[in-house]
Amino acid sequence: LKQFSDTGSRKEHVKITSESKPGFLERLSETSGGMLMGLVTFLLSFYLLFTNEGRALRTARSLDEGLSLVIPLHSIHTVSQQNEGRLVHLAGALSTSKPLFDPSYGLSIQAVKLKRNVEMYQWVEYEDSTEYEENGEIKKETKYSYNTEWKSEVVNSRNFDREIGHKNPSAMAVESFTAVSPNVQVGSFVLSKGLVDKIDDFKQLSLSHLEDPHADVTRGGDYFYHSENPRRPEVGDLRVSFFYAGLSGDDPHLGSADKVTVIARQRGDQLVPYHTKSGDVLQILYPGDLSVEEVFQKEHESNTVKTWALRAAGWLAMFVGISLMTRIFYTLVDWFPVVRDLVNIGLKAFAFCVASSLSLLTISVGWLFYRPLWALLIGLLSVVPIVVAKSRVPPKKQQ
């Protein structure tokens, strides 16, 4: 059943769909599928938690190894054969052999990267759904609203609930792209592709000093518009903006070249990845002029943040997995609202306690090979959620 009601504007409409309430066997079948998905998620969480601990410790050891071996270079303009194959630290201004340019818009810049970002004025669909029960049926009321916005990806209007009046072009006449300088240096040293990839702090390029490149292109602020009236764009109109990363020469509008700090292996005049004994790779680049200690401190902080983020993701995956696997108990008592709500609270508490205990236990097993004492302490900590849960259960009356 479909019901349409226009609100006076073609930009919004409501659709109501209804379906019969699923029977007990149907819900049980859905729960079985959820249990299988829960089991897969549950098993994946163990893999994620266990491997994360090994990765974190390996990275920390590699960083400590790097700090003990690194040699600060006194001059970035001479390549010393004494440091061949060694891990070196240097800081200096970026330089590139020739500027990057976009002939279509008469634009050039001395930088490591130049990004052309093209956006098209398009229809975008938003939906807001609410479900309710009526006459033994589950009804879903969906409100569809349409708005015109600048988007850098083509929005496929064929997927809209109502395409008539909200049709978008299927492609853009101008494409986005990123140009990267083939030769990036700090002093006399050439950066590897991996180090160049780390130069990604993009800033928008001001177009105020440029002229309109074509008769059909108008400059407005920091955009080039392919539009008859940029103030009142129509669907299909384009606007183009530019971004740069790693300024590599003195520019009258943008200032002096960007400075970077690099830690990598010296191979001739190249700066390439350094392979540590722990099995990790060190090729580090940060903006600014940083000391060896500052760089390694930042890397340790980054490793800690990543480790905790993956621990949280592992715990969440385990909690979701257990919740899906125990969902069948909720389905079995679905007919009794009061019992159903109590069971739901109990299952959530059960999933929370078990996920917390198993996560801590998995982390402790991960540490067993590296730091046995810490592993033992975390293992003992894993019992706490179960002990707390048991202490909340009232003792049985004496017979």
C-alpha positions in Angstrom: 0.0 0.0 0.0 1.4 3.4 -1.0 0.0 6.8 -0.1 1.3 10.1 -1.4 0.6 13.5 0.0 2.2 16.6 -1.4 2.8 19.5 0.8 2.2 22.2 -1.8 5.8 22.0 -2.9 7.4 19.4 -5.3 10.4 19.3 -2.9 8.7 17.2 -0.3 6.4 14.2 -0.1 5.3 11.5 2.3 5.0 7.8 1.5 3.3 5.2 3.8 4.0 1.5 3.4 2.4 -1.2 5.5 3.2 -4.9 6.0 1.7 -7.6 8.1 3.3 -8.1 11.5 5.9 -11.0 11.2 4.8 -14.3 12.8 6.8 -16.1 15.5 8.5 -18.5 13.1 9.5 -15.6 10.7 11.0 -13.7 13.6 12.8 -16.8 14.8 14.2 -17.3 11.3 15.5 -13.7 11.3 17.1 -14.2 14.7 18.9 -17.3 13.5 20.5 -15.3 10.7 21.4 -12.6 13.2 23.0 -15.3 15.4 25.2 -16.5 12.6 26.3 -12.9 11.9 26.9 -12.4 15.6 29.2 -15.5 15.7 31.3 -14.2 12.8 31.5 -10.7 14.5 32.4 -12.4 17.8 35.2 -14.4 16.3 36.6 -11.4 14.4 36.8 -9.4 17.6 39.3 -11.9 19.1 41.5 -11.6 16.0 41.3 -7.8 16.1 42.1 -7.6 19.8 44.9 -10.1 19.7 46.8 -8.9 16.6 46.4 -5.2 17.8 48.5 -5.9 20.9 51.3 -7.5 18.9 51.2 -4.6 16.4 51.3 -2.0 19.2 54.3 -3.6 21.0 56.1 -4.2 17.7 55.6 -0.5 16.7 56.8 0.7 20.2 59.9 -1.5 20.0 60.7 -0.3 16.4 60.4 3.3 17.6 62.7 2.7 20.5 65.2 1.0 18.1 64.9 3.9 15.7 65.6 6.5 18.5 68.7 4.6 19.6 70.1 4.4 16.0 69.1 7.7 14.4 71.8 10.2 13.3 71.0 13.9 13.0 72.5 15.4 9.8 74.5 18.6 10.3 74.0 19.7 6.7 71.1 18.9 4.3 73.1 20.3 1.3 75.9 17.7 1.3 75.4 13.9 1.0 77.9 12.1 3.3 78.9 8.5 2.3 79.5 7.8 6.0 75.7 7.7 6.6 75.0 5.3 3.7 72.2 2.8 4.8 71.8 4.4 8.2 68.7 6.0 9.8 69.0 9.8 9.5 67.1 12.8 10.8 67.0 16.1 8.9 64.8 19.2 8.7 64.5 21.8 5.9 62.4 23.5 3.3 60.7 21.5 0.5 61.9 22.1 -3.0 60.5 20.8 -6.4 62.1 20.9 -9.8 59.3 22.7 -11.7 55.8 24.1 -10.8 52.6 22.2 -11.1 50.0 23.8 -13.4 46.5 23.5 -14.7 46.4 25.0 -18.2 42.6 24.9 -18.4 42.4 27.6 -15.7 45.7 29.4 -16.3 47.0 28.4 -12.8 50.5 27.3 -11.7 52.1 26.8 -8.3 55.4 25.7 -6.9 54.2 22.9 -4.6 54.4 19.2 -4.0 50.7 18.6 -4.7 47.9 20.5 -6.5 44.3 19.3 -6.3 41.5 20.5 -8.5 38.2 20.0 -6.8 35.1 20.1 -9.0 31.6 20.3 -7.6 28.2 20.1 -9.3 25.0 21.8 -8.2 22.6 18.8 -7.7 19.4 17.5 -6.2 20.0 15.6 -2.9 17.3 13.4 -1.4 16.8 13.1 2.4 14.5 10.6 4.1 13.1 10.5 7.6 11.2 7.3 8.6 9.0 6.4 11.6 7.4 3.0 12.3 4.2 2.4 14.2 1.7 -0.4 14.7 -1.9 -0.1 13.5 -4.6 -2.7 13.1 -2.1 -5.6 13.5 0.1 -4.2 10.8 3.5 -2.5 10.9 3.3 0.8 9.1 6.3 2.9 8.0 5.9 6.5 7.2 8.8 8.0 5.2 9.1 11.7 4.5 11.2 12.5 1.4 12.6 16.0 1.0 14.8 17.4 -1.8 17.4 20.1 -1.7 19.9 21.5 -4.2 23.5 21.5 -3.0 27.1 21.6 -4.3 28.5 18.0 -4.3 31.9 16.8 -5.5 30.4 13.3 -6.3 27.6 12.7 -8.9 24.4 12.0 -7.0 22.4 9.3 -8.9 18.9 10.6 -9.1 17.6 7.3 -10.5 17.8 6.0 -6.9 15.4 8.8 -5.7 11.9 7.8 -4.6 10.6 10.5 -7.0 13.0 11.4 -9.8 10.6 13.6 -11.8 11.5 17.2 -11.0 14.7 16.2 -9.3 16.8 14.8 -12.2 20.6 15.2 -12.0 23.1 14.9 -14.9 24.8 11.5 -15.1 28.4 12.9 -15.3 30.5 16.1 -14.8 31.9 17.9 -17.8 35.1 18.8 -15.8 36.9 16.2 -13.7 38.7 16.5 -10.3 42.3 15.5 -10.2 45.5 15.7 -8.0 48.9 16.4 -9.6 52.0 15.3 -7.6 55.5 16.6 -8.3 57.7 13.8 -9.6 60.8 15.0 -7.8 60.5 16.3 -4.2 63.6 17.3 -2.2 64.8 18.6 1.2 68.2 20.1 0.5 70.2 17.6 -1.6 68.0 14.6 -0.6 65.2 13.2 -2.7 62.1 12.0 -0.8 60.6 8.5 -1.4 57.0 8.1 -2.7 56.0 7.0 0.9 57.3 10.2 2.4 55.7 12.3 -0.4 52.4 10.6 0.4 52.6 12.0 4.0 52.6 15.6 2.7 48.8 15.9 2.7 48.0 19.1 4.7 45.9 20.7 1.9 45.1 24.4 2.0 42.7 26.2 -0.4 44.3 28.3 -3.0 43.2 31.9 -3.3 42.1 32.9 -6.8 41.8 36.6 -6.1 44.9 37.5 -8.3 43.7 35.5 -11.3 41.7 36.5 -14.3 38.6 34.6 -15.7 40.2 31.8 -17.9 37.3 31.6 -20.5 34.3 33.5 -21.6 32.0 30.9 -20.1 33.8 30.7 -16.8 33.4 33.3 -14.1 35.6 33.8 -11.0 33.7 34.4 -7.8 35.7 34.4 -4.5 38.0 31.3 -4.5 35.9 29.5 -7.1 35.6 29.3 -10.9 32.0 28.9 -11.9 30.7 27.2 -15.1 27.3 29.0 -14.7 25.3 31.7 -16.4 24.5 33.2 -12.9 26.8 32.0 -10.1 24.6 33.8 -7.5 21.6 31.7 -8.7 23.1 28.4 -9.9 21.0 25.8 -11.7 21.2 22.0 -11.5 24.2 20.9 -13.6 26.3 24.0 -13.0 29.9 23.5 -11.9 32.3 25.2 -9.6 36.0 24.6 -9.4 38.3 25.2 -6.5 42.0 24.5 -6.0 44.0 23.2 -3.0 47.8 22.8 -2.6 50.0 20.8 -0.1 53.7 21.3 0.5 54.6 24.8 -0.8 58.1 24.2 -2.3 59.2 27.7 -3.4 58.9 31.3 -2.2 55.5 32.6 -3.5 54.6 36.4 -3.5 51.0 35.5 -2.4 51.6 32.5 -0.2 54.9 33.1 1.5 58.1 31.0 1.9 58.4 27.3 1.3 57.1 24.8 3.9 59.6 23.2 6.2 59.4 19.5 7.1 61.2 17.1 9.4 62.1 13.7 8.0 63.5 10.4 9.6 64.3 7.8 7.0 67.2 5.6 5.7 69.8 7.3 3.5 70.5 5.5 0.2 72.8 7.6 -1.9 70.9 10.9 -2.2 67.5 9.2 -1.6 65.5 9.0 1.7 63.9 5.6 1.7 62.1 3.3 4.2 64.2 1.9 7.1 63.4 -1.7 8.1 63.8 -2.4 11.9 64.7 -5.6 13.6 61.2 -5.8 15.1 59.8 -6.1 11.6 58.4 -2.6 11.1 59.2 0.2 8.7 60.3 3.6 9.7 59.8 6.5 7.2 58.5 9.5 9.2 57.6 13.0 8.0 56.1 15.9 10.0 55.5 19.5 9.1 57.8 22.0 10.8 61.3 21.9 12.3 61.2 19.1 15.1 64.0 17.5 17.1 64.6 13.8 17.1 62.9 13.4 20.5 59.9 15.4 19.5 59.3 13.2 16.4 59.6 9.9 18.3 57.3 11.3 21.1 54.7 12.2 18.4 55.0 8.7 16.9 54.6 7.0 20.3 51.5 9.1 21.0 50.0 8.2 17.6 50.7 4.5 18.3 48.9 4.8 21.7 45.8 6.5 20.1 45.6 3.8 17.4 46.0 1.0 19.9 43.1 2.3 22.1 40.9 3.0 19.1 41.3 -0.6 18.0 40.8 -2.0 21.5 37.5 -0.1 21.7 36.5 -1.4 18.2 37.4 -4.9 19.3 35.3 -4.6 22.5 32.4 -3.2 20.5 32.5 -6.0 17.9 32.5 -8.5 20.8 29.5 -6.8 22.5 27.5 -6.6 19.3 28.4 -10.3 18.5 27.2 -11.5 21.9 24.1 -9.4 21.7 23.2 -10.9 18.3 23.9 -14.4 19.5 21.7 -14.1 22.6 18.9 -12.3 20.7 16.9 -15.6 20.5 16.0 -15.3 24.2 14.4 -11.9 23.5 12.5 -13.3 20.6 11.2 -16.3 22.6 9.5 -13.9 25.2 8.5 -11.3 22.7 4.8 -11.9 23.4 5.1 -10.7 27.1 6.0 -7.0 27.2 7.1 -6.8 30.9 9.2 -10.0 30.7 10.6 -9.0 27.3 11.9 -5.6 28.7 13.5 -7.3 31.7 15.1 -10.0 29.5 16.4 -7.2 27.2 18.1 -5.4 30.1 19.5 -8.7 31.4 20.9 -9.6 28.0 22.6 -6.2 27.5 24.2 -6.5 31.0 25.3 -10.1 30.2 26.8 -9.0 26.8 28.6 -6.0 28.5 30.2 -8.2 31.3 31.2 -11.0 29.0 32.6 -8.7 26.3 34.6 -6.8 28.9 36.0 -9.9 30.5 36.9 -11.7 27.2 38.4 -8.5 25.8 40.7 -8.1 28.8 41.6 -11.8 28.6 42.4 -11.6 24.9 44.6 -8.5 25.5 46.4 -10.3 28.3 47.1 -13.4 26.1 48.4 -10.9 23.4 50.9 -9.6 26.0 51.9 -13.0 27.4 54.7 -13.4 24.8 56.1 -9.8 25.4 55.4 -8.8 29.0 54.2 -11.7 31.2 53.8 -9.7 34.4 51.4 -7.2 32.7 49.6 -10.1 31.1 49.0 -11.7 34.5 47.6 -8.4 35.9 45.3 -7.8 33.0 44.2 -11.5 33.2 43.2 -10.9 36.9 41.4 -7.7 35.8 39.3 -9.7 33.3 37.6 -11.5 36.3 36.4 -8.2 37.8 33.3 -7.7 35.6 32.1 -11.3 36.3 32.7 -10.9 40.1 30.8 -7.6 40.1 28.0 -9.2 38.2 27.8 -12.2 40.6 27.9 -9.9 43.7 24.7 -8.2 42.4 22.8 -11.5 42.4 21.0 -12.0 45.8 22.2 -15.2 47.6 19.8 -18.2 47.7 17.9 -18.6 50.9 19.2 -21.2 53.3 17.3 -24.5 53.1 
